[in-house]
Amino acid sequence: MIKSVKELLTEANEKIETCEVDEVESLLEDSNTVFIDVRDELELQNEGKLPGAVHVSRGMLEFIIDAESPLHNDIFNEDKTFVFYCKSGGRSALAAQTAKKMGVKRVVNLNGGFKAWKEFQGEIEKVQV
């Protein structure tokens, strides 16, 4: 049976923790928290990102988390909380669920994503091409 995106997102959101945009400012200053931006590179170039966020394209996530992959990023070896975000929260919910399935212990999805952060008027870091 085929599942819809809506069903997949419902399942993901039932299995992961979320945080609200008003919690982000304090988390940005927490050295034990890493923000993971799963948007496409063009989105980062056009809109910027949360300060200090690490870019991991959603399409490459599994390869970057997997310690056996030549594309692995050592950030995922660290004992930190990983807050995933995308434009509005859908891709990042799926990414957070995947990270959890792959053994990343503390994963959180930013509810509303980058769109909510911009509406909150949070600081945005420009991305150099």
NUGU-63171 format. One record per residue (C-alpha): residue in three letters; x, y, z; residue number from 1. Coordinates in pm, 1 decimal, always signed. Example, Ala and Ser with C-alpha at 12.3 -4.5 7.8 and 13.67 -1.06 7.14 Angstrom:
ALA  +1230.0  -450.0  +780.0  1;
SER  +1367.0  -106.0  +714.0  2;
This chain:
MET  +0.0  +0.0  +0.0  1;
ILE  +128.8  +343.6  -93.2  2;
LYS  +159.7  +605.5  +181.1  3;
SER  +101.7  +972.8  +121.8  4;
VAL  +344.6  +1245.7  +223.8  5;
LYS  +90.0  +1352.8  +482.9  6;
GLU  +93.8  +1003.1  +636.1  7;
LEU  +474.4  +991.9  +635.0  8;
LEU  +491.5  +1331.9  +804.9  9;
THR  +235.7  +1228.6  +1066.5  10;
GLU  +441.8  +917.9  +1145.5  11;
ALA  +764.5  +1117.9  +1162.4  12;
ASN  +616.3  +1384.6  +1388.8  13;
GLU  +487.2  +1116.4  +1625.3  14;
LYS  +839.5  +978.3  +1665.0  15;
ILE  +1048.8  +1293.2  +1695.8  16;
GLU  +1070.3  +1586.2  +1931.0  17;
THR  +999.7  +1937.6  +1806.8  18;
CYS  +1102.1  +2279.3  +1928.8  19;
GLU  +933.5  +2611.9  +1870.6  20;
VAL  +1098.3  +2908.3  +1704.8  21;
ASP  +1101.8  +3109.0  +2030.1  22;
GLU  +1331.1  +2843.6  +2182.5  23;
VAL  +1590.4  +2876.1  +1907.6  24;
GLU  +1776.8  +3184.2  +2032.9  25;
SER  +1882.3  +3011.4  +2354.1  26;
LEU  +1969.7  +2693.7  +2163.8  27;
LEU  +2191.5  +2887.9  +1922.0  28;
GLU  +2413.2  +2977.7  +2216.5  29;
ASP  +2421.7  +2619.8  +2350.3  30;
SER  +2750.5  +2451.4  +2257.9  31;
ASN  +2577.9  +2113.1  +2288.8  32;
THR  +2328.5  +2194.1  +2011.0  33;
VAL  +2397.7  +2176.8  +1637.4  34;
PHE  +2152.1  +2313.5  +1381.6  35;
ILE  +2129.2  +2109.3  +1063.1  36;
ASP  +1989.9  +2287.0  +757.2  37;
VAL  +1856.0  +2026.1  +512.9  38;
ARG  +1743.5  +2269.8  +244.0  39;
ASP  +1895.1  +2269.6  -103.1  40;
GLU  +2205.3  +2476.9  -165.1  41;
LEU  +2014.9  +2726.5  -381.3  42;
GLU  +1778.7  +2794.7  -88.6  43;
LEU  +2078.1  +2867.8  +136.6  44;
GLN  +2233.9  +3099.9  -119.2  45;
ASN  +1908.2  +3288.9  -172.3  46;
GLU  +1790.3  +3312.4  +188.9  47;
GLY  +2082.6  +3246.8  +422.1  48;
LYS  +2069.0  +3016.5  +723.6  49;
LEU  +2049.6  +3015.4  +1099.5  50;
PRO  +2379.6  +3136.3  +1247.4  51;
GLY  +2633.9  +2855.1  +1263.2  52;
ALA  +2404.6  +2596.0  +1106.3  53;
VAL  +2564.7  +2303.1  +925.7  54;
HIS  +2430.5  +2240.2  +575.6  55;
VAL  +2341.3  +1878.1  +499.2  56;
SER  +2125.4  +1850.6  +190.7  57;
ARG  +1825.9  +1623.4  +255.4  58;
GLY  +1922.5  +1412.7  -44.5  59;
MET  +2266.5  +1336.0  +103.1  60;
LEU  +2169.2  +1301.2  +469.4  61;
GLU  +2203.0  +924.0  +505.0  62;
PHE  +2547.3  +926.6  +341.5  63;
ILE  +2668.2  +1209.6  +564.0  64;
ILE  +2543.3  +1047.5  +886.7  65;
ASP  +2676.9  +698.1  +808.7  66;
ALA  +3024.1  +660.9  +961.0  67;
GLU  +3111.7  +400.4  +695.1  68;
SER  +3038.9  +639.9  +409.1  69;
PRO  +3321.9  +836.8  +246.5  70;
LEU  +3089.9  +1140.0  +269.2  71;
HIS  +3048.9  +1110.7  +648.1  72;
ASN  +3065.1  +1431.9  +851.4  73;
ASP  +3230.1  +1381.6  +1191.2  74;
ILE  +2983.9  +1626.7  +1349.1  75;
PHE  +2745.4  +1331.9  +1376.5  76;
ASN  +2998.6  +1149.1  +1597.5  77;
GLU  +2959.8  +1417.2  +1862.7  78;
ASP  +2736.4  +1378.7  +2165.9  79;
LYS  +2513.3  +1674.5  +2087.1  80;
THR  +2151.4  +1759.2  +2018.9  81;
PHE  +2082.8  +1801.9  +1647.9  82;
VAL  +1805.7  +2044.5  +1553.2  83;
PHE  +1695.2  +1986.4  +1195.0  84;
TYR  +1519.2  +2249.1  +988.8  85;
CYS  +1410.7  +2310.9  +630.9  86;
LYS  +1187.3  +2576.8  +481.0  87;
SER  +867.0  +2488.8  +666.4  88;
GLY  +933.5  +2172.1  +868.2  89;
GLY  +837.3  +1880.8  +642.0  90;
ARG  +1172.3  +1772.6  +499.4  91;
SER  +1337.1  +1829.1  +833.9  92;
ALA  +1080.1  +1610.9  +1014.5  93;
LEU  +1161.0  +1327.3  +776.0  94;
ALA  +1534.2  +1400.3  +811.7  95;
ALA  +1513.7  +1397.8  +1191.6  96;
GLN  +1327.1  +1067.9  +1185.0  97;
THR  +1590.2  +919.9  +952.8  98;
ALA  +1873.6  +1044.8  +1173.8  99;
LYS  +1707.1  +884.8  +1474.0  100;
LYS  +1667.2  +555.2  +1286.5  101;
MET  +2037.3  +571.8  +1199.0  102;
GLY  +2134.2  +600.8  +1564.7  103;
VAL  +2166.3  +974.2  +1623.4  104;
LYS  +2048.0  +992.7  +1983.1  105;
ARG  +1909.8  +1342.8  +2026.8  106;
VAL  +1723.0  +1483.4  +1729.4  107;
VAL  +1474.4  +1768.0  +1721.7  108;
ASN  +1274.9  +1927.8  +1440.3  109;
LEU  +1225.5  +2304.5  +1428.3  110;
ASN  +850.9  +2352.6  +1399.7  111;
GLY  +775.6  +2584.3  +1107.1  112;
GLY  +1135.3  +2574.7  +982.9  113;
PHE  +1327.4  +2865.2  +835.4  114;
LYS  +1004.5  +3035.8  +735.7  115;
ALA  +900.3  +3058.2  +1102.0  116;
TRP  +1250.4  +3179.8  +1196.1  117;
LYS  +1226.3  +3463.8  +940.8  118;
GLU  +876.8  +3557.5  +1065.2  119;
PHE  +1020.8  +3561.6  +1417.9  120;
GLN  +1282.8  +3802.0  +1278.7  121;
GLY  +1566.8  +3584.5  +1397.9  122;
GLU  +1924.9  +3652.2  +1293.8  123;
ILE  +2017.3  +3517.4  +949.8  124;
GLU  +2368.4  +3432.6  +838.9  125;
LYS  +2444.1  +3500.2  +473.2  126;
VAL  +2590.7  +3209.2  +277.9  127;
GLN  +2890.0  +3278.2  +55.1  128;
VAL  +2891.2  +3118.1  -288.9  129;
